[in-house]
């Protein structure tokens, strides 16, 4: 006799594949299925990645009851996960629950407009140590971005490159910071002829000290730009994950007013 009970349903999971790692971490998300699907569809679209329709991302059979602790999240095609900043999406028949420390980035401090941010010394694309204090006496644009070679980060870097003469005219230095290592930065800078400094924050220490917020429920490194005046005081903080080229417009506007 056929079993009339509804089929067991295992919610899809989102797994985070840390940079330079091949072991995904499964993440539980406490949010509604539709809002997550819409959020990721918007993000994928804005980053130029292939997506399925929102409807196809939802489970084909909705259970009558299921735990509210874990909800549906959408998936992207497997072929696109390497471009999505280390994110890997999949359906799974079992659910692994990591500790919160596995995927939440602690923030030890936060830089605000009008404050002097913590100094730092990091290696550039040539392996040389570069300190923020080196640029005191001139305006500095410090922009944090998720990853070398990703679609939006490449657009942003090339936009800074194309407007670099305007930054030089304003007497400003441009510094890009991501978790990528120096070899990655060197390749990225050479490939796109980037004339500015790229710094390697491999342990995310500076990102944490400056309090750069993450996106996508804490999984995706944030895209945030700071403009410091000649005294090293923050005059602008601009955050926009989905329109990377707008960072250049906003920074030039503030530089022209300094």
Secondary structure, DSSP 8 states (H G I E B T S, - for coil): ----S-------EEEE--TT----EEE---S-HHHHHHHHHHHHHHTT-----HHHHS-SS--SS--TTS-------GGGGGGTTTEEEE--SS-----GGGT---------TTSB----EEEETTS-EEEGGGGTTS-EEEEE-S-TT-HHHHHHHHHHHHTHHHHHHTT-EEEEEES--HHHHHHHHHHHT--SEEEE-TT-HHHHHHT---BTTTTB---EEEEE-TTSBEEEEEE-SS-TTHHHHHHHHHHHH-
